[in-house]
Amino acid sequence: MAIPIFFVGHWFLSLFSQTFFLHRYAAHKMFTMSPFWEKFFYLFTFITQGSSFLNPRAYAVMHRMHHAYSDTEKDPHSPHYFKSMFRMMSRTYDIYIDILMRKVSPGENFEKGIPEWKVLDRLSAAWIPRVLWGIAYTLFYIYYADAWYWYLLLPAHFIMGPIHGGIVNWFGHKLGYVNFHDTGDQSRNTLPLDFVTMGELFQNNHHRYPNSANFAKKWFEFDPTYPFMKLFEWLGIIRMTRSAEIQ
């Protein structure tokens, strides 16, 4: 049972870091936190995402571009310009690297207020830490895997973050139902109870209310990340912005 528990744990911890810290905090500033807690969740994201750690600045800039140019040719990851999810992910990776290396800059508004930790950014940009994470995952499988088929899950650990992004952007703009028809794009809500990506598949709701902390908008919808945000606010770890609460 060690392998499935490890896989599920890695999936949801990595996913939580992506939706809570990278998406809702770095890209949208739905809440504020002290410098200590910002560094804590920065490091938490690095640890939980491991070999597929996504730089907060590059992620936030690219995501802001996604909202500004949603489902147009300027969108970094609209599924409507690619024949497969993997081609979309490849193109997204190229844009991400260009932003990370500062080869392109979409403008000052896209980079305003994004958290940066230069020491950790330099460390995470190197190949050695990513290779070491990959070796750690492999050693865990060698020690605990009691059947060959468990190794089929191992490659997913190496690119966990991009897999999450691929699922959200492919299915969230192609498959599902629409609550709001005035978003100007083709966003969809794929699951009314998003247990797969912790709320990220409420793309139609999110594109209608991009600064709302709760991605669920109908009585039958549930965003699993939002209760954690309310708990953190109650504990004094974060403070929700007014715009995040009223939408």
Buried (B, 14 or more C-beta within 10 A) or exposed (E): EEBEEBBEEBBBBBBBBBBBBBBBBBBBBBBEBEEEBBBBBBEBBBEBBBBBBBBBBBBBBBBBBBBBBBBEEEBBBBBEEBEEBEEBBEBBBEBBBBBBEEEEEBEEEBBEEBBEBEEBBEEBBEEEBBEEBBEEBBEBBEEEBEEEEBEEBBEBBBBBBBBBBBBBBBBBBBEBEBBEEEBEBBBBBBBBEBEBBBBBBBBBBBBBBBBBBBBBBEEEBBBBBBEBBBEBBEEEBBEBBEBBBEB
